[in-house]
Amino acid sequence: MKKRMIMMIAAVTMAMAGCGQKDSAILKNETEAAIIEAQTAGAGVQEKSVDMISLSKAGSNNDEGGTESLDIIDAGELFTDRDMLNSPDISGAKEMTVMDGNDIVITEEGIYVLSGDAENATVYVEAGSEDKVQLVLNGLNINNADSPCIYVKSVDKVFITAMSQDNSLSVSGDFTADGDTNTDAVIFSKDDLVMNGTGRLVIASTDNGVTSKGSIKITGGDLQIECGGSAVEAHESILIAQGNLNILRCNDGLHAEDNDDDATGFIYVKGGNINITASDDAIHATTTVTIDNGSLVLSGSEGIEGTVIQINGGTIDINATDDGINAAHKSTALSPLFELNGGTVTVVMGAGDTDGVDSNGDIRINGGTISITGQSTFDYDGNAEYNGGTIIENGQDTNVISNQMMGGHGGMGGMGPQGQFRRGKQLGSGDSDELPPGDVRQGQRDAGEWQPKDM
């Protein structure tokens, strides 16, 4: 049902984004009607329905001729009180100690305090579909050769809460599948997972660190992951409210994707301290990446990749060898867009054919500060709007969204009339094929080398 609701809302959003002249009140009503219809169809699954992307308002014309920001995430609906409880009451909890070669199987709802050191032991959660299970790690250290240290087979939701500072989980060899299930993570869950606590958990893996077939929420604690695959991987969503997340030498840092449904897989950051070093993408989502707050230091081939990337606040430092921020065609349910509404974004690019911000669709800057150092600062295939905020290119305050001239011919950020934008309008583009007087492309057009963007 979550996937169906995502598709319905996203479809309305796409239609609205393409109707710039439509009255904003009508647009708002259409979107709300779609949401109501989806919620009605999903009656009985209210608790699950909060774990979704909610493209509740699309851009409509504002008084200055630009476009209002997308209202993508309702943060108040995403985290329950229990999600945010980092110090649970364990007075009535059941205490369990791991031992070498012995598995622990949990079949009932409740709070379980786990401790001890063990080799080749797995904690299994096989509870009912309505049960909530909380695993409190109090000095738990497990090292396995080929199987997850924690394997959640069935439950409504599982909480993994680090209470002490000396918890570690590792898998040192190649993972062995469980029948048709490719259990490829140190913590592997088939259902929704919450990571929190006041303590520390260190994870080391030859493949993925933490994987969920549903959603993963990080709401507290100190989590360190070193791995060969994705550090945190979810099919539906990754939601971070607070806590410290340190990811070292993984292929991807945060990865939200469902290979069977390209309308699923989003990432939302409400806060926290996030430090990621990845060989590929530091943050990767199929649909949307939304950052409201927090401190993020991202290093990788690409810093942030998704179809719609929206930054509303926080401090984000990106060091990338390919694209710093890449709004790409990952989902057929959405059109690529990078939108900056607030916060401070600093992007430092490596040498070569790299882009600070690369959008296969539009770029919209409404506020905040973005500073890009590199040969190409912006590259986009659609339209760009500057409605406010600060843009710094290679140390120079420009407040101009330049363009990289269709994939690498624009030099230092593609500066020139072809790449300049004023508030809400492109110079030398739009619906008309006519060029401004004296435009440097006029000779190219006469020679048949230049064509209007929309062609």
Buried (B, 14 or more C-beta within 10 A) or exposed (E): BBBEBBBBBBBBBBBBBEBEEBEBEEBBEBBEEBBEBBBEEBEEEEEBBBBBBBBBBBBBBBEEEBBBBBBBBEBEEBBBEBBBBBEBEBEEBEEBBBEEEEBBEBBEBBBBBBBBBBEBBBBBBBBEEEBBBBBBBBBBBBBBEBBBBBBBBBBBBBBBBBBBEBBBBBBEEEBEEEEEEBBBBBBBBBBBBBBBBBBBBBBBBBBBBBBBBBBBBBBBBBBBBBBBBBBBBBBBBBBBBBBBBBBBEBBBBBBBBBEEBBBBBBBBBBBBBBBBBBBBBBBBBBBBBBBBBBBBBBBBBBBBBBBBBBBBBBBBBBBBBBBBBBBBEBBEBBBBBBBBBBBBBBBBBEEEEBBBBBBBBBBBBBBBBBBBBBBBBBBBBBBBBBBBBBBBBBEEEBBBBBBBBEEBEBBEBBBBEBBBBEEBBBBBBEEEEEBEEEBEBBEBBEEEEBEBBEE
